[in-house]
Amino acid sequence: MRKRTIAIALIIIALTISGTAYGIMQMRPQTQGSTGRLLVRGLVQNPLNLTMNEIQTMPKTVVNEKLVCVDFPGAPIANGNWTGVQLAYLLQQAKVNQTAIKVAFYADDGYTTDLTVQDAMNENIIIAYELNGKPLAEGLRLVVPGRWGYKWISHLATIELVDFDFKGTWESRGYPDHGIITQN
């Protein structure tokens, strides 16, 4: 019995350290997976359940920006013209409640990130579906100019407005919550 208890404790510790047990699994709501839909919910008056086609018929915004990873700051992962819909436009359509302070983003694979509601209203932050005129293989990606790649969530499935200090996958592990790229 003692060996079994120790084994279970070690498994729980390993899962907790990896972020799977608590950081991702408990914080992650059900998402739409690979159905090609985007949910906007939480502290909103008008929850949205959008298809890719519906998103593509919304007002388009093009942002020229490079995606930069913390691990390789000198080598952009992707660069060019990102086409999509402004996050602020989607949030206005959903009618965000005044009590919301954070926007939590969930990918269909369990990855998460976040922005403050104030930051999310920046007109250059978009939900992209194209890069340089070609559809994104990952479906939807949050484009956040001036922020590290861990804020640029791909395979975006759910946007949730919350009234607490939500921390995404890397933010909950100690990466700066603002994710702002600073020049050395």
Sequence and secondary structure as in RCSB ss.txt:
>XXXX:A:sequence
MRKRTIAIALIIIALTISGTAYGIMQMRPQTQGSTGRLLVRGLVQNPLNLTMNEIQTMPKTVVNEKLVCVDFPGA
PIANGNWTGVQLAYLLQQAKVNQTAIKVAFYADDGYTTDLTVQDAMNENIIIAYELNGKPLAEGLRLVVPGRWGY
KWISHLATIELVDFDFKGTWESRGYPDHGIITQN
>XXXX:A:secstr
 HHHHHHHHHHHHHHHHHTIIIIITTT     GGGSEEEEEESBSS EEEEHHHHHTS  EEEEEEE  TT TTS
 SEEEEEEEEEHHHHHHHHTB TT  EEEEEETTS EEEEEHHHHT TT EEEEEETTEE TTS EEE TTB GG
GS BSEEEEEEESS    TTGGGTS SS B    
